[in-house]
């Protein structure tokens, strides 16, 4: 668990969007919450799943830039508006 917090701290330190960006909730239901933080041209999509693996359909939003998305931690995938949360 400590290693996870250390990775999250490093990720936050490297991202202006995570440190200073405005927050927009995209999905919050059951054990899953998804939000995006935006600062200038930088976006950070954050998905937290405390439950079983699931697929989440995200509504179309100009905040989602699927083409440039990279998973920095975990094993999540995002394609065509669907987020897979392992």
Buried (B, 14 or more C-beta within 10 A) or exposed (E): EEEEEEEBEEBEEEBBBBEEBEEEEBBEEEEBBBBBBBBEEEBBBBBEBEEEEBEBEBEEEEBBEEEEBEEBEEEBEBEEEEBBBE
